[in-house]
Amino acid sequence: MEPAHFEAAFNGDLNKFPFCVIEGGYEPENLNGIFSKVTPAGNSLLHVASSSGHEEMTRLIARNFPFLITKQNNEGNTALHLAVRAHKLNTVKILVDLSKRNPNISTDTLLTLKNKAEENTALHEALFALHASKKNVNILVDMACYLVLNDPNVTCLANKAGKSPLCMAVESGNEEILQYILNALPYQGDGLLQRLQGKSPVHVAIEQGQLDMLKVIKERKAELILLSRDEKGNTPLHFAAYMGCIEEVRYLLEIKSDWAFERNTKGFYPLHLACENGHIKVIKELLRKWPDPTELLCNKGQNILHVAAKSGKDNVVRCLLNEKGIDELVNKIDINGNTPYHLAAIHGNSMVLVTLMRDKRSKIDLVNYQGLTAYDILESKIYMEHDDQIDVNERNLKASGNVEENTAEVDLKSYKKTKQFQMMMTYSMLYMYHDILQWMFGNFQRWRENFLRCCENVGIRRRRPHRHISTKISRIKSKPPTPKQDLNNTINILFVVAALVVGAAFAGVLQVPIDNDKKDSNNDSASPPTSSAFEGMNNDGMESHLF
């Protein structure tokens, strides 16, 4: 393109060549060579004129060279895209109107053309500008309404981010344009849901905390809420519970309270998702809908305490332990025989482990269907990870700079190290409890007797305090008291020692403890369990049950 031609189009100067001769005796065909040229960015003279807002020049070029109306530049933008971005409503109307008049151009084609980078239509661009800028709001609303009026079907098309113009209207927070789009949609019921591409506008409203926009959708197109289910079987209430949006949860329960008892494809109720993501307010709201949480189980037979323990949500675990009717859930087993305590240990969630250990209802020595306690399973996992040696040559090669590590590899290694630290912390705590403290307190009675016997040998007699007859009778009927660990008093010590043990382990000082006596006396009991012990367990950490 000649610089002089570009300058004339940019300034809207109709007296400059070639614009001055278009309708002055020159046939348009003779000027096709000039108007077919583009700038280095691929923009035609129509792109330049329309984005500059020169109405007469835009009309002149588009009427005589209609092939330029749908021409796309290097980024895939048409002249209509650029006019919308520049907030030039009149040039937008000119381009759409002339496309209607030309039999060789379909208005639907012009309005549905997408650019390359974001895959946005012109309507996407208008709504994006409305969301991003507080300037020219009235012009942008009028522009969006005009584009919707000429082709309502465009409102259902998704861009590269999976957002339709309807979703972007919700994001903009502008009720006027949302109402206009919903009223213009020619579809009803399931037909609307089938035509709508990408994300659900209901999910977008919940995610953005736009309760007012959610109410507009309910008033104008209630089927978008009532019939909405994603590919995982999640209702809008599932999504609201997953996001922890308490106001939206309450509103959706008002619309349809039965959603609280509907499950997705994994068998998760909305309450499960709230527990998995640590949303206390939502949990309490949903618990009011059903007095007995023991009946709410997912496909793996896991209750809400299982899910919270597995996900490492200590705040949720503490909240649930204080709720009424939760007694049966504390030691409840899933389809693999694992209790919440098992899952907390398996996934290295030390805080949850401590919370459950402190609860008097917890039976921490229960075995699952493979005959393993939580300590047995975690010990076996530590053995397996200890046997997986790092390839020193590969590590040194990467450290030397000969092989570059991308961001994904670094993030994955960082995650694995963090998870390994959590597992070692949890293992250290269980090791101290089962192998050290239990041994100490198990031998306390023997130490006490030896001490008293030594006292008698040197002439110090035992003092036998006077007891009431009822006390003597009660002691005869009851078993001798066995000293137990007071977890409330020693929990701080556990954390300090566990941290020291983990630090030593990572420094290469601490070896994985092996009970040599047990191994010598019974080889089967000393060997780690087979992989079947971990069947049905997620060894990679927390997983999301919504997406």
Secondary structure, DSSP 8 states (H G I E B T S, - for coil): --HHHHHHHHHT-TTSTTGGGTTTT--GGGGHHHHT---TT---HHHHHHHTT-HHHHHHHHHH-GGGTT---TTS--HHHHHHHTT-HHHHHHHHHHHHH-TTS-HHHHHH---SSS---HHHHHHHHHHH-SSSHHHHHHHHHHHHHH-GGGGG---TTS--HHHHHHHHT-HHHHHHHHHH----HHHHHHH--SS-HHHHHHHTT-HHHHHHHHHH-THHHHT---TT---HHHHHHHHT-HHHHHHHHHH-GGGGG---TT---HHHHHHHTT-HHHHHHHHTT-S-GGG---TT---HHHHHHHHT-HHHHHHHHTSTT-HHHHT---TTS--HHHHHHHTT-HHHHHHHHHSTT--TT---TTS--HHHHHHHHHHHHHHS---HHHHHHHHTTSS---HHHHHHHHHHHHHHHHHHHHHHHHHIIIIIIHHHHHTHHHHHHHHHHHHHHTT---------HHHHHHHHHS--------HHHHHHHHHHHHHHHHHHHHTT-------HHHHHH-HHHHS---GGGGTT--TT----S--
